[in-house]
Amino acid sequence: MEVLIRPDAEAAARLVARIIADELRANPHLVLGLATGRTMERVYRLLVEMHVRDGLDFSLCRTFNLDEYVGLEPDHPQSYRHYMNERLFKHVNIDLRNTHLPNGMAPDLDAECAAYEALIERAGGIDLQLLGIGRAGHIGFNEPLSALMSRTRVKALSPATIEQNAPLFPDPAQMPRRAITMGVGTILEARRCVLLATGGEKADIIARAVEGPITSMISATALQLHRRCVVVVDEAAAARLEGADYYRWIFENEPEWEPYRDL
């Protein structure tokens, strides 16, 4: 795992968007794992700008989202399908048939989860998985005590997640209490993972996820096991990292990051 610290949230998002864009240019058939949430809105805005300004081509790539609420129709304003359509898919030249999210309205949710895993496998696996982190330390909706080898499944949402996400609904009481999520094991099989976290409210959980012990109570700690994972944070989210000076040195001195230092 590498940790890259940028001055602010916009700079962190620019770095993540450039990493995605560079991967897409290098492999137009990229299989891209996507995440939702407020932190990702900057990334998708920047990707849309690169598509419009620089011709960033999404026409051959395929996408798989981490999760979807159980019980929301795809066109529900708070569904993650709606989020992705409005923030990315409708504004770039991606084939919507190549964009995949779990179906939270499936009559057989277990069968839907198995089918989603099979669809990822048929695509050859995920090349780059974009991740956020919840305040409880979850990636996807892998809530506390999620097995580190878990697969796509239905998860009951924790009180912390409900408290964090319910204000996004016009009536917080209408927020679903369950979601379909890729498992921790599914995420770890991606060839590359990029986690983005910004803001001081994420400082404690980022420190625990990056520098703390690996535990099923904080599913993001499993990324310490990944062979190619980068965590991008702003200074506010990095505030409690003991190794912050070393992480800053990595960004300024490692050749891999030289092309990104002008962002």
N, C-alpha and C positions, 0 to 999 in steps of 0.2 A: 504494500500500500504506500502511496505517496500522498502527501498533503500539500496543497498549494494555497497560499494565502494572498489574497488580492486586497487592494485598498478599500473597496466598497462593493455593494451588491451589484452595481452595474458592471464593474470591471470583472467580477467573478462570473457573471452571466456571459459577458463577452468571451471570456476564455472557454467556457463550456460550449458555447455556440460555435466557436472556431474549431474546437476539437471535433465536434459532430460534422461540421462542414468539411473539414479536411478528410475525415474518414469516408464521407460520402463521395467526395471527389476522387479519392483513391480507389473506391469500390462502388460504382454506380448501383450495383445489386445489393447494397448493404441491407442487412436485416437489423432493424433498429428497434430497441426496446424503449418505450416512452413512459413518462410519468406525468402526473397532473399536480395541481396545487398552485398557490400564489407564487411560490418561488420560481416555478417554471415559466410563468408568463413572460418574463424578460427574455428567456432563452428563445421561446417560440417567436416573439416579436423580432428578435435579431435574425433568426433563420429566415423569416418571411422577408425581411429587408435584404438579406443576401440573395434570396431568390429573385427579388424584383430588380435589385441594383446590379448584381453580379452574375445572374443566370444560374444560381445554384439549382441543380437538377435533381428533383425527387421522383422522376417518372418511372424509374426501374426499382426503386427501393421498396421494401416491405416493412411494416411496423406492427409491433405487438405491445399493447399497453399492459401495465402491471395489474390493473384492477378495475372493478366496476361495482357499483352498489347493487345489491339484490333488491329487486322490486321497482326499479326505475326504468321506464321506457327509454329507448335510445334518444328520443327527441325531448326528454325532460330537461329543463334548463340546468338542473344540477347533476345530470348524468355525466359521466366522463366521456362518453361518445360525443355528446353535445359540446363539452369543453374542448375536445380535440378538433372537432369540425370548425368551431368558431375561432380558435386561436392559431391553428396551423393548417389543417387539411384543406379548407376552403380557399386558402390564400397562396397555395403552391401547386405545382403541377403533378401532384401525387394521384395515382389511380386509387379511388376509394375502395375498390375491390381488394386492394393490397394492404388495407389498414384494418387491424384486428383488435377487438376488445372482447372480453368475456361478455356473454349475454346474461345479464342479471334478471331477465324475464323468462329464462328457459324453464320449461315445465319439469325437467329433471336436472337439477343443478349439479349433481355428482357426474352425470353423463357429460354435461357441458364442460366441467373442469377437465375431465379426461380427454375430451375432444380438443380443448385448447392446448393441452400439453402435446397431443399428437400433431396439431397444426404447427406448433413451433418446431417439433422434430422434423416434420416434412419440409419445412423451410430451411433446414440445415442448421438450426440453432440460431441464437441471437448473437450478432457480431459486437454490438455496442449497446449496453443497457444504461439508460439515464435513470438516476435515482434522486429522490429527495429523502428527507428523514423527518419523521414525526417527533413531536415533543416527548413521546414515550419511547423513542428510539426505534420505531418500526420502519422498515423498508417495504414498499407495497403496503398491504394491510396485514403484515405479519406481526401480530400483536404479541405482547409478552407471553413467553412459554411456547412460542412457535418453534417446532423442531428445526434444527439447522439443515436437515436433509428433506424438508417438507416440499411437497409439490403443489400445483394449482389446486385450490380447494376453497370452500366457503368458511369464512371466519366471522365469529361474533366480534363486534367492535368494542374496544375497551372504553370505559368512562372517559379517559383522557382524550381519546380520539374523537369521541362524540362531542365533548366540550370544545375541542379545537375546531371541528368542522361544522357543527350545528349552526353557528351564526351565519354561514354561507347560504342557508336556506331561509326563504321569507318567513316561514314558520319553523323554528328550530325543532319543534316536536315532530315534524314530518321527516326528519333525517332518518334514513334506514339504519337499522341496528346490525345488519350483516352485509358482507361484501364478498365477492369472488376475488381472490388474489393469487398471483403467481406465488409459489412457495419460495422459501429461502434457498432450497436446493436448486430450484429452477433458475433463480437469479444468479447463483454462483456458477452455473454452467455457461453463462454469457462469456464470450471471449475477452471482453473488456467491459469494465464498469466505471461510470463517472457519477459521483455523488456531489450534488450542489446543495450547500446550506448557507443561509445568510441571516444576519440579525442577531442581536444579543440574546434573544430568547432561546436560540439554539446553542449557545456557548456551552452550557453544562452537558447537554446530551452529546454534542460533538466530541467533547473531551472524553466522555465515557465510551463512546463508540470507537474512537480512534486509538486511545491510549489505555483503556480499561481492559479487564479480562473478557474473554469471549464467553458469552452467556446467552441462553435462550430468552432471558428476560429482556434483552436489548438485541433485536434481530440484526441491527446494523453492525454489531460487532463481528458477525460472520464474515464481513468483507475483509477482515484482517487475514482470512485464509485465501483470498482470491489472488490468483497469480498476476493479475494486471488490473489494479484498481487505483483510481486517483480520486481524492476528495478535494473539492474546490470550495473554499470558504472565504468570506470577507473578514476584515479585521475584527468586527464585532462578534462574529461566530467563533473566531479563533481565540477569544479573550482568555479562555481557561486551558489552553493547550500548553503543557509543560515544555514541549519541544518546538515551540513556535519559531524561535530564532533559527533552529536547524532547518525547519520547513521553508522559511524565507530564503535561506542560503541555497537550498536545492533549486528553487525556482530561478534564482539569479545566476547559478553556476552550472547546472546540469545542461549538457548540449541539447537534450531532447526538447527543452523548453525555450531555447533561444529564439525560435520563430515567433513566440507568443509574448515576448517581453515588451513589444511596442503597443500592446493593446491597452 
